[in-house]
Amino acid sequence: MQQALRAGSVIAFDWNLSADEVRYSQNATEILGLGSRQVLRGAEWLKHIHPEDQRAWQPASTVLVPSSPRIRIAFRYPAARWW
């Protein structure tokens, strides 16, 4: 999977809302310029999403319930805004 992500210049991430942990694929450090940490808190993750896409995230996050705990959403991450 890592090779496919690198080839497509995309990342994958998993956000555990109850633990407030965002884990992301290894290539995110290259694409987004992330540090070596592999886990971020949700607020830290969200603050870097493109402002137009932040508005789309809020309604999408409200459909998450225990019986349907997954959604797929695409958004832009301005890489230059990372530390």
Backbone torsions as a table, in degrees:
resi	resn	phi	psi	omega
1	MET	NA	-38.9	179.6
2	GLN	-58.8	-38.8	179.2
3	GLN	-65.1	-40.9	179.1
4	ALA	-65.7	-41.2	178.2
5	LEU	-62.9	-43.5	179.2
6	ARG	-64.1	-42.8	-179.0
7	ALA	-62.2	-36.8	-179.5
8	GLY	-90.2	-1.3	-177.1
9	SER	53.2	44.1	176.9
10	VAL	-127.8	163.3	177.0
11	ILE	-120.9	164.5	172.6
12	ALA	-123.0	147.6	176.5
13	PHE	-146.2	159.5	177.8
14	ASP	-132.9	125.3	-178.8
15	TRP	-112.6	110.8	175.2
16	ASN	-86.1	101.8	-174.8
17	LEU	-65.7	-38.7	-177.3
18	SER	-67.0	-33.4	177.7
19	ALA	-93.6	-9.5	-175.7
20	ASP	52.9	51.8	177.5
21	GLU	-126.3	128.9	175.8
22	VAL	-109.3	118.6	176.5
23	ARG	-109.8	142.5	-175.0
24	TYR	-135.4	162.8	-178.5
25	SER	-65.4	156.6	-177.0
26	GLN	-58.3	-34.3	-176.5
27	ASN	-73.7	-7.1	177.2
28	ALA	-63.3	-29.8	178.2
29	THR	-64.6	-33.7	179.3
30	GLU	-79.4	-47.2	-174.1
31	ILE	-72.9	-44.0	-175.3
32	LEU	-98.8	-7.5	-178.5
33	GLY	73.1	26.7	178.9
34	LEU	-68.2	154.5	173.8
35	GLY	-69.7	-170.3	-175.6
36	SER	-78.5	-7.5	178.7
37	ARG	-64.5	144.3	179.1
38	GLN	-107.3	0.7	-179.8
39	VAL	-135.8	133.9	174.8
40	LEU	-125.1	158.9	171.3
41	ARG	-81.7	154.4	-176.3
42	GLY	-56.3	-45.0	-179.2
43	ALA	-62.1	-37.3	178.8
44	GLU	-66.6	-40.2	178.6
45	TRP	-66.0	-48.8	-175.3
46	LEU	-65.3	-33.4	-175.5
47	LYS	-64.9	-15.4	-179.0
48	HIS	-98.2	-7.3	178.0
49	ILE	-69.6	142.5	179.0
50	HIS	-52.3	136.1	-176.7
51	PRO	-53.2	-38.5	178.8
52	GLU	-65.7	-31.8	-178.4
53	ASP	-83.9	-20.7	175.7
54	GLN	-61.6	-38.1	179.4
55	ARG	-63.4	-33.0	179.5
56	ALA	-74.9	-29.6	-177.6
57	TRP	-67.7	-39.6	-174.1
58	GLN	-57.5	-52.8	178.1
59	PRO	-64.4	-34.9	-179.4
60	ALA	-64.3	-37.1	-177.3
61	SER	-70.2	-21.1	-178.0
62	THR	-77.8	-13.6	-179.9
63	VAL	-85.9	-4.7	-179.9
64	LEU	-75.8	121.2	177.4
65	VAL	-137.5	159.9	-178.2
66	PRO	-53.6	-35.1	-179.5
67	SER	-76.5	-17.0	178.5
68	SER	-141.3	75.6	-170.7
69	PRO	-85.1	8.6	-176.7
70	ARG	-127.4	144.3	170.7
71	ILE	-138.6	161.6	172.8
72	ARG	-119.0	132.4	-179.7
73	ILE	-146.0	143.7	177.1
74	ALA	-113.7	142.0	176.8
75	PHE	-155.8	164.8	-178.9
76	ARG	-96.3	147.0	178.1
77	TYR	-126.4	104.2	177.2
78	PRO	-66.4	101.7	-172.8
79	ALA	-57.3	-30.8	-177.0
80	ALA	-66.5	-14.8	-178.2
81	ARG	-86.9	-2.9	177.7
82	TRP	-76.6	152.6	-177.6
83	TRP	-46.2	NA	NA
